[in-house]
Amino acid sequence: MNADDVKTFAREAGFDLCGIAPAKAFPELRFLDDWLERGYAGEMRYLARNARRRSDVREVVPSALSVISLGTLYNTDRPYSTEVNDPDAALISRYAWGEDYHDVVGRRTEALLERMRAATGEPFSARCYVDTGPVQERVYAQHAGLGWIGKNTCLINPEQGSWFFLAEIITSLPLEPDAPQLDQCGTCTLCLEACPTGAFPEPRVLDATRCLSYLTIEIRGAIPEDRRPDVGTRVYGCDICQEVCPYNAAPLRSDDPAWQPAPELDQPRLSALWRQSDESLESLLGRSAMSRARLKGLRRNVAVALGNSSTVASAAALAEPVSAATPARGDPIVAEHVGWARRRLAAQSSAPAAETGDDG
C-alpha cells in the first residue's frame, strides 16, 4: 500500500482532503510553549498539562513515520452571520449545526484505518484523532499540503477555503509525504480587522481569552462583564474571522446530510431557544458539538445574547420566571447573567426618555 492508495481510500471514506506529512518535530510546534507562557490559553489548562506530548506526534506513537492528515468540508447553504441583521437571531458557529463531528468524522477515520489494515495485510502501529488528542493538527495539515495556517490561525485551502474539520492518523507506515502548502495570505488583514474583540495581538497569534468562541464555550463560570456586550447575539462560538476571508467569499458547500442544520438550529430565534425546556435543550446538545458548552453554559450565553438584542421579545422572554421545565435558568451563574441582561435592556429602553428630559 502506498500514499496514493491511502488517498483513494480516504475519498471513498468521505473525506474531501487527504495529505501526508512526515512524523517530525516541525519548528512551528515549538510556538505552543510561548503561547502558553503569554497566558493566551486562559482556563484551558489541559493544553499545558499535555504540552510535551503536543510537541511531536512521536510522543503519542513512538514508532510513527507518517501523519495522514484529513479534511472534511462542513459548510452548508446558509447565510454568513455577518449577513444576518435580525436582532433576535441566535448566532451559532456553523460547525455545530449538524451532527457532532467528533462522532461522524471519528467513525470515518476509524473506517479508513480499518481499510488500510486490510489492504496492507501486515501489522503496523496507528492512532486516530479528531480534535481530541494531543496533536497540533493544523501544523501537520500544512506540512501535508492541505493548506496553510492563515492570519486568523485557521487552516486555509487555496481552492476550498477553511470550512473543514481536521482529523489525522499517526502511523508507523513509511508513506511518501506531500509538499507543504505555502502561505498565500499576502498583505490581507481582513480577518484581523474584523475581529470584534481584537483577539489577534499579531497575525497567526490568537489570544483565546478575548475570542468569542472561548468566552461562549470554554469558560465554565461567568463571562467577564466587560466582555458581555461584545458577545452580541452569539450563543455558541464565532465565525467572523473565517467569513471575511477572501478564500471563503465563494465557498464550496457540502450536501452531506451529517452537516445540514438540525431543525432546531436552522437559523433559530433567541426567544425560542430561551423558552425551550431543559430536557429539549439537553437532547439538542447531546446530538451536536455544542455539548461542550453544557446546558447551563448555553442558558448563560442565550441570556447574554437576549440582553444584547434590544428587542421587546427579548425583554418578555427574560421576564418569564423559572419553571419546572426550565430549572437551569435558576442556576446562580445563569441567574446572574439574566439579571445583567435585564439591567442592560432597562438601561437601553430608558436612554431615549432621559435624553428627551434633558432637552425639555
N, C-alpha and C positions, 0 to 999 in steps of 0.2 A: 504494500500500500504506500502511495506517495502523496504529496501535497495536493495534486490535482484530484485524486480520489477523495480526499477529505473535503475539499471544496464542493465536489459533486454531491457527496453525502449531506453536507450542510444545507445546500439548496433544497434537496429532497426532504430534509427535516423541517423546512420552513424558515430558514434564515435568509436574510436579504444581503448580508455581507459576511465574508469569511476571509481571514488572512492569517498568516503565520509569522510569529516573531521568535527570535531565539530566546531561550531562557537565560537572560543575562541581567546583571545589576546595572541597568542604564543610569547615566548621570542624573536624569530627571527625577529618579526615585528618591534621591537624597534630599530633595526640597521639602519633603514631608516633615523632617525634624525641625527645620527652620520655621515652617508654617505653624507647627505646634508651639514652638517657643514664643511666637508672636501672640499667642492666645486666640488665634482665629478659630479654633475648634469649639470654643465655648464649653457647653455642657456635654459635648460628645467625647467623654473621657475614654471610651473604648478605643478610640483612634490612637491614643498614646499608649494604652496597655499592650497593643499588638503592633506597635510601630516597627519593631525589629523584624517581625515576620513580613511586614509590608515592604521591606527594603529590597526583597529579592524573592521571586517565586520558588527558588530552591530551598528557602526556609520552610516552604509548605510541602513541596515534593522534592526531596534531596536529589533524586536521580533525573530531574527534569532537564530536557534538552530543547523542548519547543513549547510555545504557548499558542494555542489555536484561539484566535480572537473572533468573536461572533457578534453580528449586529442584527437587530430586529426592528424594522420600521413600525412605529405605532401611531403615526399622525393620521387623524381621521378628518372627514369632511365637515368641519365646523369652524366658525369664525375664530380668529385670534382674540384673546382677551383685550388687546389694545383696540379692537374694533367694536367692542361692546360698550354702549353708552347708557345702558339701563342701570339705574342705581339700586334696583332690587335684585340684580343678577348675582348669584353666588358663584364666584370665580374659583375654579378648581384646576390645578395643573392637568394637562391633557393626558399625561401618562397614567393617571389614576381613574380615568373614566370607565375603562373596561375591566376585564378580569385582572386579578393580581398577577403581575408579570413574573414575580418570583416563582409562582407555581407553573404558569404556562411555559415560560422560557426554560425553567428548570427541567420540565418534562422533555422538552425538545432537545435540550443539551444532553441529558442522560440517554435519550434515544440515539443521538448522534454517536455518543461514546460506545453504546452497545453495537451499533452498526460497524464502527471502526474495529471493535474487538472481534466481531465475526469475520470481517474481511481480512484481518491480519493473521488470525489463526495462531498467534504466538502471544504469550503474556507480556504485558507492559504496564508500567505504573501510570496512573492518571487520576486527576481530581477535577470536578466541575464546580464552577461558581457562577452565581447570578446575583451580583451586587450584595453578597452576604459574607464573603470570605476576606481574608487579609491580603487583598490583591489590588494594586493600583492599576485598575483595568484600562484607564484611558492611555496611560503610558505605553502599555503593551499593545493596545489597539493602534496607536500611532505608529509604533515600530512594525506592526503587522500590515501597515498600509491601508487601514480602514479610514483614516482621516488624520487631521492634526488637532491639537488642543488649542482652541481659539482663545481670544482675549477674554471671553466670558467663561473660560475653563471647561466648556463643553467640547466634546469631540465633534468635529465638522467634516463631513464627507463632501468633496467638491461637486459631486453630481446630485447627491441626495439630501444634503442638509444635515441637521443634527437631531432629528426626532428619532433616536434609536435607543433601544435597550441594549446593553452590552452584557456579554457572558464570555466565559473562557474555559478551555480545557487545558490544564497544565499536564504535560505528558513527557514520558521518557523516550518517546519516539523521535528519531532524528529526521525531522521533516525539513524540506528546503524552505527557508524563510523568504518573505516578500520584502520588497524595498520599502522603507518607511516613507510616510507622507511628509511633504514639505509644507511649512506654514504658508497659507495663502490669505491671511487676514489683511496684509498690506498695511496701509495707513488708516484703515477704517476703525472708528472708535464708537460706532452707534450703540453697541451693547453697553459700553461703559457709561455713556452719557444718559442712556435710558433708564438705568437702574434707579428706582425711586428712593433708595436708602443710601446710595453711594457705597455699596458693599464691595466695590473693587478699588482698593487702595492703589493698585497698579495693574497693568494688563496681565492677565493669566494668574492673578492672585485674588482669591475670594476671602473676605473677612466674613466667615459664616455667621458671626454674631449679629451682623447687620442685615443679613439676607432674609427676605420674607419667607422663603422655604424653611429656613432654620426656625424662625420665630413662630411659624404656624404648625410645624411638625416636630421638631426636635426638643423644644423647651417643654418640660413636663409641668412646670408651675405657672406662675403668672407671666404674661407678656409684659416687658417693661412698659410703663405707662407712656413714656415719651415716644415709644415706637408704635403704639396702637393706631394713631392716625395714619401712619404710613401703610398699614395693612390694607386700608381701603375696604373693598368688599371681597377680598381674597380669603377663602376659608380653608384652603389647603394648597400650599406651595405657590410658586410664581414662575411664569414662563416668559416674562418680558424680554430678558436678555437674549432669548432664542427667537422670539417673534420678530424682533427688529433686525435680525441678522440677514444680510443680503442673500445668503445661501439658503434661507428659508422663505424668500419672497415668493417663489412659485414652487412650493414643496410637493414632493410625491405624497400620495395618500394611500393608506392601507385599507383594503377591503376585508382584512382578516376579521372574522366575527369576534375573536377574542378581544379586540381593541375598540370595538364600537361601543359608544357610551351606553351604560345601563340606563333604563328609562328614568330612574330617579336622579341620574347625574347628567342627563341630556339637557344642558342649559337650565339648571334648576334655579328656583327663586329662594332668596334668603328666608322670607317669611314661611315658605312651605317647608324648608329644611328645619327651621326652628320648631315648627308645630308637629313634626313627626315624633312619634313615640320613641322612647329609648330603645324599645325592642326592635322597631323597624330600622333605626339608625345602626344598632349593633349588627343586625343582619346585613345591612348595606356595607358597613365597614368590613365585615368578615369576607365579603366577596371581592374586595378591591384592595389595591395597595394602600388605601387610606387607613387601613387598620393600624398603621404605625402611630397615628395621631391619637388613637383610642377615643372612646365615646366622650369623656369629659373634655379632652382636648378639642374635639370637633365642636362641642357645645360652646366652649370658651371662644373659639375662633368665630363662630357664627354670631355670638353676642357682640364681639368687637365689630364685625362687619355690619351688623344692624345699626350700631351706633354711628358708624361712618356713612351710612347710606342716606341719612337725612330725609327719609320718607315717612308719610303718615302710616303706611303699612308696617314699617319697622317699629315705630313707636307703639302701635297697637299690639304687635307681637311681643315686644318686650314687657308690656304691661300685664300680660297674661300670667297668672300665678303658677307655681309649681303644682303639678297634678300627680295622681297615682301612675299615670302613663309616662311622666317626664321627671322622675326623681333626680336625674343627673343635673337638672337645672338648679337644684338646691345644694349641689356641692359647693363648698366655700370658695374655691377658685372660680368656678363658673359664676356664682352669685356676685363675687366682687367685680367681674368683668361686665355683668349685667348692670350693676349699679353705675359703673363708669359710662356704659353706653347710654343709659337713661339720662345721666347728667349732661352728657355731650349733646344729645338730642334736645334737651331742655334749653341748654345754652344757645344752641343754634336757632331754635324757634323764637327765643326771646330777644335775640340780637336786633332784628329789624324794628321791634317795638321800642327798644331802648334808643335806637338811632332817631326814630321819629320823635320820641320825647325830648331828646336834646335839641332837635330843630324847633320844637314848639316853644 
